[in-house]
Amino acid sequence: MKKNIGYFLMASSLVLWSLVLVVPFTNFSNTQMVAITTALIIGGEGAFYVSILMLGKEMWEKIKGFFKRDK
């Protein structure tokens, strides 16, 4: 159950970050767009960090390995 919630939060973080790209094309005022974008970024980061805590060290190592450059 814990891993399922972790994977759900990981997917949610990607969706929240993707929605940041949609906000400028909406009919909100500038102030509302700033607030929505800020909320989406904070929510996405929070979901990502909680998902890493729930999925454990193995998942964190996989993510780090994906971005690590070989020399």
C-alpha positions, 0 to 999 in steps of 0.5 A: 500500500505504501509503495502504491501511494508513493507511485501515485504521488510521483505521478501526481508531481509530474502532472502538477509540474506539467500543468504549470505549462498550461497556466499562461494560456488560461483566462486568469489575471496575472495575479491569479496566474502567479498564485496558481503557478506557485501553488502547482510548483510547491504542490509538485515538489511536495508530492515528489519529496513525499513520494521519495520518502515513501518509495525508499532509498532504492527509488532515489538511487534509480532517479540519481542514476538516471541523471548521472553522467558516465565519464 
